[in-house]
Amino acid sequence: MTRFLLIVPFLLCASGASAQQQPGHDACARDVTRFCRAVMNNGDQAVLACLKQNRTRLSKGCDKVLTDHGQ
């Protein structure tokens, strides 16, 4: 789970303040744990690909974060 703390900012390509990054983390943390635990140590792109593969199963908040960031 601590690895995920580093993943979301990279996935979202956030260059703003960390306060802007936190909502994305909160929105997707549960989904990553639930659907992508097996690939968490395989790098950011693997987690992003996993989230995309599970798009229909993601929470509305996480889906919105991905959509808002062009994913």
N, C-alpha and C positions, 0 to 999 in steps of 0.2 A: 504494500500500500504506500510506503514511503517513496517508492520509485515513481508512483503516479503523481506525486506532488511536483515532480520535475517534468512530467510528460505533458500535462495539459497546457502550460504556457507555450511550449514548443508547438503543440498541435494547433493552437489557436493563433500562432504567429503574433502574439501580443507584444507590442512594444510600449504599451502604456504603463501606468502605475500598477503595482501589485494588487491594489484594491479592485482594479478592473479584471484581473485574472482570477480572483477568488470565486466569483459567481460561476465561471465555467468549470472550475474544479468541483465545486459543490454540486453542480448540475449533473456531472458525468461520473463522479467518483463511484457511486453505487453501481452504475451500469458497467464500468470497467471491471469492478470487483466481481460482479455477477456474470458477465458474458466473456470477459477477456483476461481473466486471471492467468490462464495458461500462457499467454503471450506477453505478459507485463515485462518480463525480463528480456524480451527480444527487440526492444527499441521502440521509439516513438511511432515510427511508420507502421510497425506491426500492430500496435494498439489502435492507431487510427484506422487501419484496414479492418481490424476486428470490429470496431464500432460501426463502420460502414456496412459490413456483412450482416450485422445484427440490427440494422437501421429500423426495421419494423418492430423490433422488440424494445427499443430504447425508450426511456422516459421522455415525456414531452419536453422537459427542460433541457435535457442533453441533446435531443434532436434539434431543438431551436438553437443551441450554442453552435452545433456543427453547421447548420444552415446559415446562421448569421456570419460565420467565418468562411463561407464558400466551400464547405465540404459536403 
